[in-house]
Amino acid sequence: MNLNSDSIKLIKNWLLQVPLDELRKKVNECESQSDKEWWEQIYKLAVQERKEHSYGR
């Protein structure tokens, strides 16, 4: 999948804004392992993005 810079900015902004507890809840609600792994990756990206964003200040 190729993403342009506008798409990447939108995704990064979303990762910064979505509450981490909501993402964790989504992970815990998944019934299939593949869905759970996907949401775990999203959660990890959100945590990483917040760390990078806070260091950039």
C-alpha positions as CSV (number, residue, x, y, z in Angstrom):
1,M,0.0,0.0,0.0
2,N,1.4,3.4,-1.0
3,L,0.4,6.3,1.1
4,N,1.0,9.9,0.2
5,S,2.2,12.5,2.7
6,D,-1.3,13.8,3.4
7,S,-2.5,10.3,4.2
8,I,0.4,9.7,6.5
9,K,-0.3,13.0,8.3
10,L,-3.9,12.1,8.8
11,I,-3.0,8.7,10.2
12,K,-0.4,10.2,12.6
13,N,-2.9,12.8,13.8
14,W,-5.5,10.1,14.4
15,L,-2.9,8.0,16.3
16,L,-2.2,11.1,18.5
17,Q,-5.9,11.8,19.2
18,V,-7.5,8.4,19.7
19,P,-7.5,7.5,23.4
20,L,-5.1,4.7,24.2
21,D,-7.7,3.0,26.5
22,E,-10.1,2.8,23.6
23,L,-7.5,1.1,21.5
24,R,-6.7,-1.3,24.3
25,K,-10.4,-2.0,24.7
26,K,-10.6,-2.8,21.0
27,V,-7.7,-5.2,21.3
28,N,-9.4,-7.0,24.2
29,E,-12.7,-7.2,22.3
30,C,-11.3,-9.0,19.3
31,E,-12.4,-12.6,18.8
32,S,-10.1,-13.6,16.0
33,Q,-6.3,-13.7,16.5
34,S,-5.6,-11.8,13.3
35,D,-7.9,-8.9,14.3
36,K,-6.3,-8.9,17.7
37,E,-2.8,-8.7,16.2
38,W,-3.9,-5.9,13.8
39,W,-5.3,-3.8,16.7
40,E,-2.2,-4.5,18.8
41,Q,-0.1,-3.1,16.0
42,I,-2.3,0.0,15.9
43,Y,-2.0,0.4,19.6
44,K,1.8,0.1,19.5
45,L,2.0,2.7,16.7
46,A,-0.1,5.1,18.7
47,V,2.2,4.7,21.7
48,Q,5.3,5.2,19.5
49,E,3.8,8.2,17.8
50,R,3.0,9.9,21.1
51,K,6.6,9.2,22.3
52,E,8.0,10.7,19.1
53,H,5.6,13.7,19.3
54,S,6.5,14.4,22.9
55,Y,10.3,14.2,22.2
56,G,9.9,16.6,19.3
57,R,8.6,19.4,21.5
